[in-house]
Amino acid sequence: MTQKAIFYHAGCSVCVDAEQRIATALDPAAYDVEIVHLGSDKGRLNEAEAAGVKSVPALVIDGQPYHINFGADLSALR
């Protein structure tokens, strides 16, 4: 059974690099990874914030947020 992982990003170069290096490196047999571009899907900002995401890029696995690098604060995306 796979775990749900959500990779939130804003499309900046830091985010795109993190997506290519981290989100796609997760074992697909272990993780079902959803990529969410918060710059174009602003409707999911509250969801990301509720999951504990403070800045992007961030990966949420099993309800636990992991901030990868500082690309943009969520408040900048509103």
HELIX and SHEET records of a PDB file:
HELIX    1   1 SER A   13  ARG A   21  1                                   9    
HELIX    2   2 ALA A   23  ALA A   25  5                                   3    
HELIX    3   3 LYS A   42  ARG A   44  5                                   3    
HELIX    4   4 LEU A   45  ALA A   50  1                                   6    
HELIX    5   5 LEU A   74  LEU A   77  1                                   4    
SHEET    1   A 4 TYR A  31  HIS A  37  0                                        
SHEET    2   A 4 GLN A   3  HIS A   9  1                                        
SHEET    3   A 4 SER A  55  ILE A  61 -1                                        
SHEET    4   A 4 GLN A  64  ASP A  73 -1                                        
END                                                                             
